Amino acid sequence: MGIPGPLEFAVMLFCAAILVIPFWKIFSKAGYNGALSILMLIPIVGTVLLFYLAFSKWPIEGTN
């Protein structure tokens, strides 16, 4: 495995966008900063972030 060429780089960017864009919307709708979705590209951090998102109280829910 060498340095990826332009086609491989384009495929990696496409795959990253397929992962980041939906999570950006999810984080934004939950009341978090959408930029947190970029962390989904890091394998262990992404898994931990999903558990945090699933079990924490979302800021959009308010103080009720």
C-alpha positions in Angstrom: 0.0 0.0 0.0 1.5 3.2 -1.1 0.3 6.8 -1.2 -3.3 6.9 -2.5 -3.8 8.3 -6.0 -6.4 10.8 -6.9 -9.2 8.3 -7.5 -8.6 6.6 -4.1 -8.5 10.0 -2.4 -11.8 11.0 -4.1 -13.4 7.7 -2.9 -12.2 8.3 0.7 -13.7 11.8 0.6 -17.0 10.5 -0.7 -17.1 7.9 2.0 -16.3 10.4 4.7 -19.1 12.7 3.4 -21.6 9.8 3.4 -20.8 9.3 7.1 -20.4 12.9 8.3 -23.4 14.6 6.6 -26.2 12.5 8.2 -24.6 12.7 11.7 -24.2 16.5 11.2 -27.9 16.7 10.8 -28.5 14.4 13.8 -26.2 16.4 16.1 -27.7 19.7 15.0 -31.3 18.5 15.6 -30.3 17.2 19.0 -29.0 20.6 19.9 -25.3 19.8 19.7 -22.7 21.5 17.5 -22.9 19.7 14.1 -19.1 19.8 13.9 -19.0 16.9 16.4 -19.9 14.7 13.5 -16.4 14.9 12.2 -15.3 12.9 15.2 -17.3 10.0 13.7 -14.4 9.4 11.4 -12.2 8.2 14.3 -13.3 4.6 15.0 -13.3 4.3 18.8 -14.3 8.0 19.3 -17.2 7.6 17.0 -18.5 4.6 18.9 -18.2 6.4 22.2 -19.9 9.5 20.7 -22.8 7.4 19.6 -23.3 6.0 23.1 -23.1 9.5 24.5 -25.7 10.8 22.0 -28.0 7.9 22.8 -27.9 8.1 26.6 -27.4 11.8 27.4 -30.0 14.4 27.8 -30.1 16.5 24.6 -29.8 20.3 24.9 -32.8 20.7 22.6 -35.0 19.0 25.2 -34.7 21.9 27.5 -34.6 21.9 31.3 -37.8 20.0 31.9 
